[in-house]
C-alpha cells in the first residue's frame, strides 16, 4: 500500500496506512472502525480511509468492517463502489439482518419524495445495482421475514413489480398467505386488493396461475375486493385529507420501477367522488379478468364504470338470471350505487361550495 501511494505521489495517506497498521496490530476491528468514524467526524477523509483500509486488511471476513466500508462509501457519494461492495456482501453475508435493514432503507427512499442527501444516495445505490443483485436481495430478505406476513408480502410485491416473471412463482403464494392472515391483520386486505391481485390478474402468467386455483377460491378474491372497496369508500368519507380508494400507488415501499419517476403525493383536498369512481373502475376491471377466466361472458360495457348505472343495469338484465355472473354483477352494481350515493350526499353536506356547484 505504501509503495502504491508513493507512486501516485500521495505520501500522506501512505504514511497514515503504515501508522494505522502498526497501531492496529493488537487492536480489535471495532476499535479500528471507531477510529475511522472519529476521523470522518473531524472531516479527515484520508485518515478515515486509512483506518478502514487497515481494518479490511486485518479483518477481511468481518461483516462489521465490510458494512462500515459500505456506509463510508455511501456517505462520501461513491455510489458505484458502494454498489459493488453491497453486491459482494450479499454473496458472503446474505443472512445478516443489517443487510435487510439496508434493503428496507433503499426501498423506502425509492418510493418516497424525500430530498435529503441520504435518501438520494440510497435511491442512487439501488439503481446502480445489477438486476440480478436486486432480485437476490429481495428474495433473501423476504425469506428472512419468517412469520411477519406483512413485511414478507411487501418485499415480495416489490420483487414482482421489478421482475414480472416472478409473479408465476410468488403471485398465488402471496395471495394465499395474505388471505389466511385477513382475520388477524386487516392491513393484509389492503395489500391483497391494492397490490397483489392487480399484479396477478394483469400478469402474462395469469391464465397459467388461475388454472391451478379452484373457481370458488377465485370468486372469494372478488368477494374480498368488493368488501374492501365498499368499506374503504365509506370509511374514508370521515377523512378530511387524502383518501385511499384502491390506489396502489399510495402504498410504500412499492414502485413499478426504480428508474421511473416517483409518483407525486395526492393533494390534501381531493374530490371523493373522483376517488370513488377510480376505486370502482379498478374493482370492475378485476371482475372482468376473473369473469373472463370463469367464462362468465360478461359484456365489457357492464364493467365500464364511466357508463351510467341505468345503462349498465339494462346490460345486466341481458344475462341469464340463473348464471353466477348475474348474481355477482348485480351485487357489485348494488354496492356501487349505494357507495356513490353516500359519496354524493357527503359532498353536498360537507364539501366546499365550489365542489357542490361543480
C-alpha positions, -999 to +999 in steps of 0.1 A: +000+000+000+029+024+009+046+019-024+014+022-044+007+055-027+042+067-033+039+061-070+007+082-070+026+110-052+002+106-022+027+105+006+003+115+034-021+086+030+008+062+026+023+073+060-012+070+075-016+035+063+017+024+078+009+042+111-025+027+112-012-008+105+014-006+132-011+008+158-037-018+149-017-050+152-031-057+187-065-039+184-100-052+175-119-044+144-145-024+164-117-002+177-105+004+141-140+013+129-144+037+158-111+055+148-124+057+113-156+073+124-137+098+146-116+109+116-147+112+095-165+134+121-135+157+120-135+159+083-103+139+079-114+117+050-079+105+043-074+094+079-109+077+079-100+058+047-066+047+062-083+032+092-109+015+071-083+000+047-063-012+077-094-028+092-103-046+059-067-058+055-066-072+090-102-085+092-113-094+056-140-117+069-156-093+094-191-083+085-190-052+107-159-040+089-173-046+054-206-029+065-187+001+077-169+003+043-203+003+026-216+032+047-184+052+043-186+048+005-223+058+006-218+088+028-189+100+006-211+096-026-190+068-041-222+051-054-206+027-079-181+015-053-209+011-027-230-009-052-200-032-058-194-035-021-231-043-013-233-069-041-202-087-026-216-085+009-248-103-002-227-131-017-209-136+017-233-123+044-268-128+029-283-138+063-273-107+082-302-087+094-284-054+089-284-060+052-322-064+052-324-031+070-303-016+043-327-030+017-356-015+035-338+019+036-333+017-002-369+007-009-382+034+014-361+060-003-371+048-038-408+051-030-406+084-012-403+120-022-376+128+004-349+151-009-323+147+018-288+136+008-290+101+023-323+093+006-309+104-027-279+082-022-300+052-012-320+057-044-289+060-065-274+029-049-305+008-056-305+020-093-267+013-096-272-024-086-273-051-112-308-065-117-295-099-105-283-084-073-316-065-068-335-098-072-312-117-049-315-091-022-353-090-023-356-128-023-331-132+006-348-105+027-383-119+021-371-154+031-358-140+064-391-123+074-403-156+089-439-152+103-440-115+095-466-118+067-469-081+060-431-074+057-426-105+036-455-096+013-443-060+008-409-073-002-424-099-025-447-072-041-416-051-048-399-082-063-429-089-086-432-053-097-395-051-106-394-086-121-428-095-136-418-131-144-416-138-106-454-134-104-456-170-116-435-181-086-448-158-059-482-145-070-505-172-058-484-180-028-486-143-017-524-142-023-530-173-001-506-161+026-524-127+029-559-144+027-551-166+056-540-136+077-571-115+069-589-122+102-559-113+123-543-084+104-567-062+085-538-044+067-533-077+048-566-069+030-552-037+017-521-054+004-541-082-012-567-059-030-545-029-038-513-047-048-512-085-052-544-093-070-539-065-097-503-078-102-515-114-106-545-106-128-526-083-151-496-107-154-488-126-186-489-157-164-524-151-152-541-179-170-514-204-160-517-194-124-555-194-123-557-228-139-543-242-106-569-225-085-604-237-077-632-215-090-646-209-055-613-196-044-611-172-073-646-159-066-636-154-029-610-129-042-638-109-058-658-110-026-628-098-006-622-070-031-659-059-031-660-058+007-627-038+009-638-013-018-672-007-002-658-004+033-629+017+023-651+042+004-674+045+033-647+048+060-627+074+040-657+098+039-648+106+075-613+118+065-607+154+057-574+148+039-564+121+015-585+091+006-573+056-002-597+041-027-578+011-040-549+034-050-519+010-055-496+040-059-502+051-023-486+021-008-450+024+003-425+010-003-437-003-037-428+012-070-432-001-106-396+005-114-366+022-098-359+041-130-394+056-134-402+090-120-416+088-084-452+094-081-463+127-065-484+125-034-521+132-038-532+167-028-548+170+006-581+182-009-593+156-034-628+151-047-641+120-030-664+112-060-634+111-083-616+087-060-648+065-057-650+064-095-614+053-096-620+027-069-649+011-087-631+012-120-603-009-106-627-033-090-647-038-122-616-043-141-607-071-116-642-086-120-638-086-158-605-105-155-619-130-131-651-133-152-631-140-183-613-168-166-646-183-152-662-179-187-690-157-175-691-139-208-697-105-191-703-077-217-674-053-215-697-023-212-711-038-179-677-033-164-673+003-177-677+025-146-679+056-167-712+043-183-743+054-164-756+029-139-790+027-156-774+017-189-753-009-171-784-022-154-800-028-187-770-048-198-772-068-166-807-078-174-795-095-206-775-120-186-792-154-178-808-150-143-796-184-132-760-177-141-734-169-114-723-139-134-757-123-130-757-126-092-722-113-087-725-084-111-759-075-096-744-073-061-715-052-074-738-028-091-759-025-059-729-018-037-715+006-063-748+025-064-751+027-026-715+038-022-717+065-049-749+077-034-733+081+000-703+099-015-727+123-034-746+131-002-714+136+017-702+161-008-734+181-007-733+182+031-696+187+039-677+197+008-668+234-001-694+253-021-671+252-052-674+214-052-712+215-049-715+239-078-694+216-099 
